[in-house]
Amino acid sequence: MLFPDLLSMPREPLAIRMRPQTLDDIKGQEHLLKKDGILYQAIKNNQLFSMIFWGPPGTGKTTLAYIISQTTSSHFIRINAVTSGIADLKKAIQEAKKIKSSLWSQETILFIDEIHRFNKAQQDFLLPFVEHNDIILIGATTENPSFEVIAPLLSRCTVFVLQPLSKEHLIDILQDACLKDKIVSQASVNIGKDALQHIAEYAFGDARFALNTLEQVIHLAQQQNKKTITKELLFEALQKKSLLYDKNAEEHYNIISALHKSMRDSDVDAAIYWTVRMLEGGEDPKYVVRRMIRFASEDIGLADPEALKLAIAAKESVLFLGMPECSTALIQLAAYLAKAPKDNSCYTAYLQAKEDVEAFGPLPVPLHIRNAPTKLMQDLGYGKGYKYAHDYKAAKVDQEHLPKELKGKKYWKTKKW
């Protein structure tokens, strides 16, 4: 006889119930919490400074901020940037100042979750209060602070990078939940080590996801009157984990860079993988094919003129078919571009010519190659002395076409393909 469905009763999620309470309880992030490290020493010596925690979901950013406040006996104010604005920040600052000037003279940690969601004006508002130590700011973000946090605020904070938890850490966390959480331990469902390993693998370093999945699979087992967690139950409980890919932030640029370099280095398999990684992560296929069209001229050029033609054809497939039908056309293109001979002459020629354009400004066109549609232009020497190429053998003529300041300049580096 199974216990009543304890997991269906109103409660905090398992990830909250199992949240570590002290620094020693935290699993993972050893690189940040080593005893002689700057963060550990600052916490233990109560010498806090403003900081930003940057890392994927479920790595302990909020938990660490809370433990810091508890360890240092600081007042803790939590704000979520998604649902808060300057009015909420003003209220928090006023509260912090009041507490600091009180009999206890307590410091306030203002924890801003998803700080990257604050706009420039909201981040600017924080500057003087961080500067004058009215608050200890702890921001949490899943996005690269270099892109999402304004430079003046970033310069006043120390950035700590949290890493995804290892599979071993996640298994430890799940085992602790099975033993220590009252609701889970009383659920009368047998949870084998294999099940915990599967959950840890699917969590991709996210402790919150792992614990929520454990809770959900136990709930399913109780609903279906099963005493053991089976593979079928696991697959039912495991929601599709989104691939780590943000179309507007750092991972977007990391992955497109990986694709470019894989194709440039003629690594077909890597080019295919990164293409699929973007498409399965929700990237617009039009963006992918635009980057490949650029690659065809930047890194291949005249070494294989067919590359640009195929890239344009793939663009038509993308526009005509859309996802998922256009996926094979993009794989075909990625493989072709990776296998094609490489030559960046078009790219280097552009850069060198651009450098001269910027250095010399709008140099005048030599008179002899100017068009002369009017008598006045002819009188001014427009077109005078121009040699018509077709009057010469093989239509080759020796005359200067560049401004005199650039006479003899060579942009194109001839290569044998």
Secondary structure, 3 states (H helix, E strand, C coil): CCCCCHHHCCCCCHHHHCCCCCHHHCCCCHHHHCCCCHHHHHHHCCCCCCEEEECCCCCCHHHHHHHHHHHCCCEEEEEECCCCCHHHHHHHHHHHHHHHCCCCCCCEEEEEECHHHCCHHHHHHHHHHHHCCCCEEEEEECCCHHHHCCHHHHCCCEEEECCCCCHHHHHHHHHHHHHHCHHHHCCCCECCHHHHHHHHHHHCCCHHHHHHHHHHHHHHHHHCCCCECCHHHHHHHCCCCCCCCCCCCHHHHHHHHHHHHHHHCCCHHHHHHHHHHHHHCCCCHHHHHHHHHHHHHHHHHHHCCHHHHHHHHHHHHHHHHCCCCCHHHHHHHHHHHHHCCCCCHHHHHHHHHHHHHHHHCCCCCCHHHCCCCCHHHHHCCCCCCCCCHHHCHHHCCCCCCCCHHHCCCCCCCCCCC
